[in-house]
Amino acid sequence: MLAVNYTNLRDNMKTYMDKVTDDYETMIVTRKNNKNVVMLSEESYNNLMENIHVMGNKANYDWLMESKAQLEAGKISTHTLIEVDTDE
């Protein structure tokens, strides 16, 4: 996690935005006499929101944990997919 003050961020915006997006860094922007702000990439934000959704629904979470347990126990099966011609 990076921390940068507002003035430094403003002077080097592209560099810091590239770090956030390219290196998946989370950045705290400190502001004198104001509350701090957190900057993260859209991809990281979307991932966070998806995790909140999955973890916030007990049924989804339980299903995911059961699936994980089955995978770790070797209770898996493979299937051959059949390609369907959609032109007909």
Backbone atoms as SQL, in Angstrom:
CREATE TABLE atoms (id INTEGER PRIMARY KEY, chain TEXT, resi INTEGER, resn TEXT, atom TEXT, x REAL, y REAL, z REAL);
INSERT INTO atoms VALUES
  (1, 'A', 1, 'MET', 'N', 0.849, -1.166, 0.000),
  (2, 'A', 1, 'MET', 'CA', 0.000, 0.000, 0.000),
  (3, 'A', 1, 'MET', 'C', 0.899, 1.235, 0.000),
  (4, 'A', 2, 'LEU', 'N', 0.563, 2.169, -0.829),
  (5, 'A', 2, 'LEU', 'CA', 1.307, 3.417, -0.933),
  (6, 'A', 2, 'LEU', 'C', 0.561, 4.529, -0.214),
  (7, 'A', 3, 'ALA', 'N', 1.302, 5.520, 0.237),
  (8, 'A', 3, 'ALA', 'CA', 0.694, 6.712, 0.803),
  (9, 'A', 3, 'ALA', 'C', 1.372, 7.918, 0.164),
  (10, 'A', 4, 'VAL', 'N', 0.573, 8.875, -0.238),
  (11, 'A', 4, 'VAL', 'CA', 1.099, 10.071, -0.890),
  (12, 'A', 4, 'VAL', 'C', 0.243, 11.251, -0.470),
  (13, 'A', 5, 'ASN', 'N', 0.872, 12.413, -0.330),
  (14, 'A', 5, 'ASN', 'CA', 0.067, 13.576, 0.017),
  (15, 'A', 5, 'ASN', 'C', -0.568, 14.155, -1.246),
  (16, 'A', 6, 'TYR', 'N', -1.569, 14.947, -1.050),
  (17, 'A', 6, 'TYR', 'CA', -2.362, 15.485, -2.152),
  (18, 'A', 6, 'TYR', 'C', -1.505, 16.271, -3.145),
  (19, 'A', 7, 'THR', 'N', -0.602, 17.091, -2.664),
  (20, 'A', 7, 'THR', 'CA', 0.233, 17.916, -3.547),
  (21, 'A', 7, 'THR', 'C', 1.127, 17.042, -4.415),
  (22, 'A', 8, 'ASN', 'N', 1.745, 16.035, -3.823),
  (23, 'A', 8, 'ASN', 'CA', 2.609, 15.126, -4.574),
  (24, 'A', 8, 'ASN', 'C', 1.792, 14.347, -5.602),
  (25, 'A', 9, 'LEU', 'N', 0.617, 13.925, -5.224),
  (26, 'A', 9, 'LEU', 'CA', -0.255, 13.221, -6.163),
  (27, 'A', 9, 'LEU', 'C', -0.597, 14.112, -7.347),
  (28, 'A', 10, 'ARG', 'N', -0.993, 15.318, -7.057),
  (29, 'A', 10, 'ARG', 'CA', -1.370, 16.259, -8.113),
  (30, 'A', 10, 'ARG', 'C', -0.202, 16.488, -9.083),
  (31, 'A', 11, 'ASP', 'N', 1.005, 16.620, -8.551),
  (32, 'A', 11, 'ASP', 'CA', 2.180, 16.889, -9.381),
  (33, 'A', 11, 'ASP', 'C', 2.631, 15.675, -10.187),
  (34, 'A', 12, 'ASN', 'N', 2.250, 14.479, -9.752),
  (35, 'A', 12, 'ASN', 'CA', 2.711, 13.236, -10.401),
  (36, 'A', 12, 'ASN', 'C', 1.541, 12.295, -10.675),
  (37, 'A', 13, 'MET', 'N', 0.419, 12.850, -11.053),
  (38, 'A', 13, 'MET', 'CA', -0.830, 12.081, -11.194),
  (39, 'A', 13, 'MET', 'C', -0.669, 10.846, -12.082),
  (40, 'A', 14, 'LYS', 'N', -0.117, 11.001, -13.290),
  (41, 'A', 14, 'LYS', 'CA', -0.002, 9.871, -14.214),
  (42, 'A', 14, 'LYS', 'C', 0.827, 8.742, -13.602),
  (43, 'A', 15, 'THR', 'N', 1.966, 9.099, -13.017),
  (44, 'A', 15, 'THR', 'CA', 2.844, 8.084, -12.423),
  (45, 'A', 15, 'THR', 'C', 2.109, 7.289, -11.348),
  (46, 'A', 16, 'TYR', 'N', 1.413, 7.989, -10.463),
  (47, 'A', 16, 'TYR', 'CA', 0.700, 7.299, -9.389),
  (48, 'A', 16, 'TYR', 'C', -0.489, 6.492, -9.911),
  (49, 'A', 17, 'MET', 'N', -1.198, 7.033, -10.889),
  (50, 'A', 17, 'MET', 'CA', -2.321, 6.277, -11.455),
  (51, 'A', 17, 'MET', 'C', -1.826, 5.015, -12.155),
  (52, 'A', 18, 'ASP', 'N', -0.673, 5.097, -12.811),
  (53, 'A', 18, 'ASP', 'CA', -0.086, 3.909, -13.435),
  (54, 'A', 18, 'ASP', 'C', 0.291, 2.868, -12.390),
  (55, 'A', 19, 'LYS', 'N', 0.838, 3.304, -11.258),
  (56, 'A', 19, 'LYS', 'CA', 1.169, 2.357, -10.183),
  (57, 'A', 19, 'LYS', 'C', -0.088, 1.656, -9.680),
  (58, 'A', 20, 'VAL', 'N', -1.151, 2.415, -9.535),
  (59, 'A', 20, 'VAL', 'CA', -2.406, 1.844, -9.026),
  (60, 'A', 20, 'VAL', 'C', -2.966, 0.831, -10.014),
  (61, 'A', 21, 'THR', 'N', -2.958, 1.172, -11.299),
  (62, 'A', 21, 'THR', 'CA', -3.572, 0.279, -12.286),
  (63, 'A', 21, 'THR', 'C', -2.643, -0.839, -12.736),
  (64, 'A', 22, 'ASP', 'N', -1.379, -0.533, -12.969),
  (65, 'A', 22, 'ASP', 'CA', -0.456, -1.535, -13.517),
  (66, 'A', 22, 'ASP', 'C', 0.104, -2.470, -12.460),
  (67, 'A', 23, 'ASP', 'N', 0.345, -1.949, -11.262),
  (68, 'A', 23, 'ASP', 'CA', 0.962, -2.744, -10.194),
  (69, 'A', 23, 'ASP', 'C', -0.039, -3.184, -9.131),
  (70, 'A', 24, 'TYR', 'N', -1.322, -2.890, -9.356),
  (71, 'A', 24, 'TYR', 'CA', -2.387, -3.259, -8.420),
  (72, 'A', 24, 'TYR', 'C', -2.117, -2.730, -7.012),
  (73, 'A', 25, 'GLU', 'N', -1.550, -1.538, -6.940),
  (74, 'A', 25, 'GLU', 'CA', -1.300, -0.894, -5.654),
  (75, 'A', 25, 'GLU', 'C', -2.572, -0.198, -5.177),
  (76, 'A', 26, 'THR', 'N', -2.734, -0.149, -3.882),
  (77, 'A', 26, 'THR', 'CA', -3.770, 0.670, -3.272),
  (78, 'A', 26, 'THR', 'C', -3.057, 1.879, -2.696),
  (79, 'A', 27, 'MET', 'N', -3.612, 3.043, -2.921),
  (80, 'A', 27, 'MET', 'CA', -2.942, 4.263, -2.503),
  (81, 'A', 27, 'MET', 'C', -3.818, 5.067, -1.550),
  (82, 'A', 28, 'ILE', 'N', -3.215, 5.513, -0.461),
  (83, 'A', 28, 'ILE', 'CA', -3.884, 6.423, 0.451),
  (84, 'A', 28, 'ILE', 'C', -3.399, 7.823, 0.105),
  (85, 'A', 29, 'VAL', 'N', -4.339, 8.692, -0.182),
  (86, 'A', 29, 'VAL', 'CA', -4.020, 10.091, -0.449),
  (87, 'A', 29, 'VAL', 'C', -4.304, 10.864, 0.833),
  (88, 'A', 30, 'THR', 'N', -3.237, 11.402, 1.416),
  (89, 'A', 30, 'THR', 'CA', -3.389, 12.156, 2.654),
  (90, 'A', 30, 'THR', 'C', -3.650, 13.616, 2.323),
  (91, 'A', 31, 'ARG', 'N', -4.535, 14.214, 3.122),
  (92, 'A', 31, 'ARG', 'CA', -4.898, 15.616, 2.896),
  (93, 'A', 31, 'ARG', 'C', -4.815, 16.349, 4.225),
  (94, 'A', 32, 'LYS', 'N', -4.112, 17.451, 4.226),
  (95, 'A', 32, 'LYS', 'CA', -3.954, 18.241, 5.437),
  (96, 'A', 32, 'LYS', 'C', -5.314, 18.790, 5.875),
  (97, 'A', 33, 'ASN', 'N', -5.645, 18.561, 7.120),
  (98, 'A', 33, 'ASN', 'CA', -6.896, 19.055, 7.723),
  (99, 'A', 33, 'ASN', 'C', -8.160, 18.481, 7.079),
  (100, 'A', 34, 'ASN', 'N', -8.041, 17.383, 6.345),
  (101, 'A', 34, 'ASN', 'CA', -9.201, 16.722, 5.742),
  (102, 'A', 34, 'ASN', 'C', -9.066, 15.218, 5.924),
  (103, 'A', 35, 'LYS', 'N', -10.110, 14.505, 5.639),
  (104, 'A', 35, 'LYS', 'CA', -10.068, 13.050, 5.717),
  (105, 'A', 35, 'LYS', 'C', -9.298, 12.513, 4.522),
  (106, 'A', 36, 'ASN', 'N', -8.581, 11.417, 4.746),
  (107, 'A', 36, 'ASN', 'CA', -7.814, 10.780, 3.678),
  (108, 'A', 36, 'ASN', 'C', -8.731, 10.095, 2.677),
  (109, 'A', 37, 'VAL', 'N', -8.184, 9.808, 1.502),
  (110, 'A', 37, 'VAL', 'CA', -8.922, 9.159, 0.424),
  (111, 'A', 37, 'VAL', 'C', -8.114, 7.944, -0.020),
  (112, 'A', 38, 'VAL', 'N', -8.797, 6.878, -0.417),
  (113, 'A', 38, 'VAL', 'CA', -8.129, 5.690, -0.932),
  (114, 'A', 38, 'VAL', 'C', -8.364, 5.620, -2.434),
  (115, 'A', 39, 'MET', 'N', -7.282, 5.365, -3.175),
  (116, 'A', 39, 'MET', 'CA', -7.381, 5.218, -4.629),
  (117, 'A', 39, 'MET', 'C', -7.023, 3.780, -4.988),
  (118, 'A', 40, 'LEU', 'N', -7.884, 3.141, -5.787),
  (119, 'A', 40, 'LEU', 'CA', -7.608, 1.813, -6.284),
  (120, 'A', 40, 'LEU', 'C', -8.116, 1.704, -7.711),
  (121, 'A', 41, 'SER', 'N', -7.607, 0.715, -8.434),
  (122, 'A', 41, 'SER', 'CA', -7.988, 0.554, -9.832),
  (123, 'A', 41, 'SER', 'C', -9.437, 0.087, -9.947),
  (124, 'A', 42, 'GLU', 'N', -10.010, 0.314, -11.109),
  (125, 'A', 42, 'GLU', 'CA', -11.380, -0.152, -11.353),
  (126, 'A', 42, 'GLU', 'C', -11.440, -1.670, -11.232),
  (127, 'A', 43, 'GLU', 'N', -10.417, -2.352, -11.723),
  (128, 'A', 43, 'GLU', 'CA', -10.392, -3.818, -11.639),
  (129, 'A', 43, 'GLU', 'C', -10.387, -4.274, -10.180),
  (130, 'A', 44, 'SER', 'N', -9.575, -3.631, -9.354),
  (131, 'A', 44, 'SER', 'CA', -9.542, -3.979, -7.927),
  (132, 'A', 44, 'SER', 'C', -10.870, -3.669, -7.254),
  (133, 'A', 45, 'TYR', 'N', -11.455, -2.541, -7.612),
  (134, 'A', 45, 'TYR', 'CA', -12.755, -2.157, -7.053),
  (135, 'A', 45, 'TYR', 'C', -13.822, -3.196, -7.419),
  (136, 'A', 46, 'ASN', 'N', -13.875, -3.586, -8.695),
  (137, 'A', 46, 'ASN', 'CA', -14.870, -4.574, -9.129),
  (138, 'A', 46, 'ASN', 'C', -14.670, -5.907, -8.422),
  (139, 'A', 47, 'ASN', 'N', -13.413, -6.307, -8.243),
  (140, 'A', 47, 'ASN', 'CA', -13.111, -7.548, -7.531),
  (141, 'A', 47, 'ASN', 'C', -13.591, -7.452, -6.084),
  (142, 'A', 48, 'LEU', 'N', -13.333, -6.330, -5.450),
  (143, 'A', 48, 'LEU', 'CA', -13.779, -6.109, -4.074),
  (144, 'A', 48, 'LEU', 'C', -15.297, -6.188, -3.967),
  (145, 'A', 49, 'MET', 'N', -15.997, -5.545, -4.886),
  (146, 'A', 49, 'MET', 'CA', -17.464, -5.560, -4.851),
  (147, 'A', 49, 'MET', 'C', -18.012, -6.977, -5.068),
  (148, 'A', 50, 'GLU', 'N', -17.384, -7.728, -5.966),
  (149, 'A', 50, 'GLU', 'CA', -17.823, -9.110, -6.200),
  (150, 'A', 50, 'GLU', 'C', -17.614, -9.958, -4.950),
  (151, 'A', 51, 'ASN', 'N', -16.470, -9.774, -4.288),
  (152, 'A', 51, 'ASN', 'CA', -16.216, -10.518, -3.055),
  (153, 'A', 51, 'ASN', 'C', -17.216, -10.161, -1.967),
  (154, 'A', 52, 'ILE', 'N', -17.550, -8.901, -1.863),
  (155, 'A', 52, 'ILE', 'CA', -18.544, -8.475, -0.876),
  (156, 'A', 52, 'ILE', 'C', -19.888, -9.141, -1.168),
  (157, 'A', 53, 'HIS', 'N', -20.247, -9.204, -2.450),
  (158, 'A', 53, 'HIS', 'CA', -21.519, -9.831, -2.830),
  (159, 'A', 53, 'HIS', 'C', -21.518, -11.317, -2.461),
  (160, 'A', 54, 'VAL', 'N', -20.453, -12.020, -2.819),
  (161, 'A', 54, 'VAL', 'CA', -20.388, -13.464, -2.552),
  (162, 'A', 54, 'VAL', 'C', -20.351, -13.730, -1.046),
  (163, 'A', 55, 'MET', 'N', -19.517, -12.986, -0.337),
  (164, 'A', 55, 'MET', 'CA', -19.369, -13.226, 1.096),
  (165, 'A', 55, 'MET', 'C', -20.581, -12.722, 1.881),
  (166, 'A', 56, 'GLY', 'N', -21.332, -11.785, 1.311),
  (167, 'A', 56, 'GLY', 'CA', -22.472, -11.213, 2.008),
  (168, 'A', 56, 'GLY', 'C', -23.734, -12.050, 1.916),
  (169, 'A', 57, 'ASN', 'N', -23.734, -13.043, 1.030),
  (170, 'A', 57, 'ASN', 'CA', -24.892, -13.914, 0.877),
  (171, 'A', 57, 'ASN', 'C', -24.512, -15.285, 1.421),
  (172, 'A', 58, 'LYS', 'N', -25.088, -15.666, 2.550),
  (173, 'A', 58, 'LYS', 'CA', -24.690, -16.908, 3.218),
  (174, 'A', 58, 'LYS', 'C', -24.846, -18.133, 2.324),
  (175, 'A', 59, 'ALA', 'N', -25.900, -18.194, 1.532),
  (176, 'A', 59, 'ALA', 'CA', -26.102, -19.345, 0.649),
  (177, 'A', 59, 'ALA', 'C', -24.991, -19.431, -0.396),
  (178, 'A', 60, 'ASN', 'N', -24.644, -18.296, -0.999),
  (179, 'A', 60, 'ASN', 'CA', -23.542, -18.289, -1.970),
  (180, 'A', 60, 'ASN', 'C', -22.234, -18.702, -1.326),
  (181, 'A', 61, 'TYR', 'N', -21.958, -18.141, -0.167),
  (182, 'A', 61, 'TYR', 'CA', -20.717, -18.443, 0.534),
  (183, 'A', 61, 'TYR', 'C', -20.647, -19.929, 0.901),
  (184, 'A', 62, 'ASP', 'N', -21.726, -20.480, 1.447),
  (185, 'A', 62, 'ASP', 'CA', -21.747, -21.900, 1.831),
  (186, 'A', 62, 'ASP', 'C', -21.546, -22.795, 0.614),
  (187, 'A', 63, 'TRP', 'N', -22.172, -22.447, -0.504),
  (188, 'A', 63, 'TRP', 'CA', -22.032, -23.241, -1.735),
  (189, 'A', 63, 'TRP', 'C', -20.589, -23.195, -2.220),
  (190, 'A', 64, 'LEU', 'N', -19.974, -22.022, -2.171),
  (191, 'A', 64, 'LEU', 'CA', -18.592, -21.862, -2.599),
  (192, 'A', 64, 'LEU', 'C', -17.645, -22.653, -1.707),
  (193, 'A', 65, 'MET', 'N', -17.850, -22.609, -0.404),
  (194, 'A', 65, 'MET', 'CA', -16.984, -23.340, 0.528),
  (195, 'A', 65, 'MET', 'C', -17.156, -24.851, 0.368),
  (196, 'A', 66, 'GLU', 'N', -18.387, -25.305, 0.104),
  (197, 'A', 66, 'GLU', 'CA', -18.623, -26.730, -0.146),
  (198, 'A', 66, 'GLU', 'C', -17.912, -27.170, -1.418),
  (199, 'A', 67, 'SER', 'N', -17.987, -26.362, -2.455),
  (200, 'A', 67, 'SER', 'CA', -17.306, -26.677, -3.712),
  (201, 'A', 67, 'SER', 'C', -15.803, -26.739, -3.511),
  (202, 'A', 68, 'LYS', 'N', -15.275, -25.813, -2.734),
  (203, 'A', 68, 'LYS', 'CA', -13.835, -25.790, -2.449),
  (204, 'A', 68, 'LYS', 'C', -13.425, -27.048, -1.690),
  (205, 'A', 69, 'ALA', 'N', -14.210, -27.444, -0.720),
  (206, 'A', 69, 'ALA', 'CA', -13.914, -28.644, 0.065),
  (207, 'A', 69, 'ALA', 'C', -13.931, -29.884, -0.822),
  (208, 'A', 70, 'GLN', 'N', -14.900, -29.960, -1.732),
  (209, 'A', 70, 'GLN', 'CA', -14.963, -31.094, -2.654),
  (210, 'A', 70, 'GLN', 'C', -13.726, -31.134, -3.551),
  (211, 'A', 71, 'LEU', 'N', -13.310, -29.991, -4.054),
  (212, 'A', 71, 'LEU', 'CA', -12.123, -29.924, -4.907),
  (213, 'A', 71, 'LEU', 'C', -10.894, -30.383, -4.140),
  (214, 'A', 72, 'GLU', 'N', -10.717, -29.864, -2.925),
  (215, 'A', 72, 'GLU', 'CA', -9.555, -30.226, -2.114),
  (216, 'A', 72, 'GLU', 'C', -9.554, -31.705, -1.737),
  (217, 'A', 73, 'ALA', 'N', -10.729, -32.321, -1.641),
  (218, 'A', 73, 'ALA', 'CA', -10.842, -33.738, -1.303),
  (219, 'A', 73, 'ALA', 'C', -10.723, -34.627, -2.543),
  (220, 'A', 74, 'GLY', 'N', -10.563, -34.017, -3.703),
  (221, 'A', 74, 'GLY', 'CA', -10.425, -34.791, -4.936),
  (222, 'A', 74, 'GLY', 'C', -11.737, -35.283, -5.501),
  (223, 'A', 75, 'LYS', 'N', -12.839, -34.781, -5.011),
  (224, 'A', 75, 'LYS', 'CA', -14.161, -35.190, -5.487),
  (225, 'A', 75, 'LYS', 'C', -14.535, -34.338, -6.699),
  (226, 'A', 76, 'ILE', 'N', -13.856, -34.628, -7.817),
  (227, 'A', 76, 'ILE', 'CA', -14.094, -33.873, -9.039),
  (228, 'A', 76, 'ILE', 'C', -14.411, -34.829, -10.178),
  (229, 'A', 77, 'SER', 'N', -15.003, -34.328, -11.208),
  (230, 'A', 77, 'SER', 'CA', -15.231, -35.116, -12.411),
  (231, 'A', 77, 'SER', 'C', -15.006, -34.208, -13.607),
  (232, 'A', 78, 'THR', 'N', -14.579, -34.817, -14.705),
  (233, 'A', 78, 'THR', 'CA', -14.367, -34.046, -15.924),
  (234, 'A', 78, 'THR', 'C', -15.404, -34.463, -16.947),
  (235, 'A', 79, 'HIS', 'N', -15.740, -33.548, -17.805),
  (236, 'A', 79, 'HIS', 'CA', -16.746, -33.796, -18.831),
  (237, 'A', 79, 'HIS', 'C', -16.238, -33.257, -20.158),
  (238, 'A', 80, 'THR', 'N', -16.557, -33.959, -21.213),
  (239, 'A', 80, 'THR', 'CA', -16.243, -33.463, -22.545),
  (240, 'A', 80, 'THR', 'C', -17.385, -32.563, -23.000),
  (241, 'A', 81, 'LEU', 'N', -17.019, -31.370, -23.411),
  (242, 'A', 81, 'LEU', 'CA', -18.037, -30.432, -23.870),
  (243, 'A', 81, 'LEU', 'C', -18.382, -30.719, -25.319),
  (244, 'A', 82, 'ILE', 'N', -19.636, -30.618, -25.639),
  (245, 'A', 82, 'ILE', 'CA', -20.109, -30.830, -27.003),
  (246, 'A', 82, 'ILE', 'C', -20.335, -29.461, -27.622),
  (247, 'A', 83, 'GLU', 'N', -19.689, -29.232, -28.754),
  (248, 'A', 83, 'GLU', 'CA', -19.843, -27.956, -29.433),
  (249, 'A', 83, 'GLU', 'C', -21.138, -27.988, -30.234),
  (250, 'A', 84, 'VAL', 'N', -21.930, -26.960, -30.080),
  (251, 'A', 84, 'VAL', 'CA', -23.228, -26.871, -30.774),
  (252, 'A', 84, 'VAL', 'C', -23.085, -25.873, -31.904),
  (253, 'A', 85, 'ASP', 'N', -23.527, -26.273, -33.084),
  (254, 'A', 85, 'ASP', 'CA', -23.495, -25.379, -34.230),
  (255, 'A', 85, 'ASP', 'C', -24.717, -24.478, -34.155),
  (256, 'A', 86, 'THR', 'N', -24.488, -23.197, -34.012),
  (257, 'A', 86, 'THR', 'CA', -25.593, -22.256, -33.849),
  (258, 'A', 86, 'THR', 'C', -26.124, -21.738, -35.179),
  (259, 'A', 87, 'ASP', 'N', -25.532, -22.170, -36.308),
  (260, 'A', 87, 'ASP', 'CA', -25.991, -21.706, -37.623),
  (261, 'A', 87, 'ASP', 'C', -27.222, -22.450, -38.105),
  (262, 'A', 88, 'GLU', 'N', -27.575, -23.514, -37.473),
  (263, 'A', 88, 'GLU', 'CA', -28.727, -24.300, -37.929),
  (264, 'A', 88, 'GLU', 'C', -30.010, -23.866, -37.293);
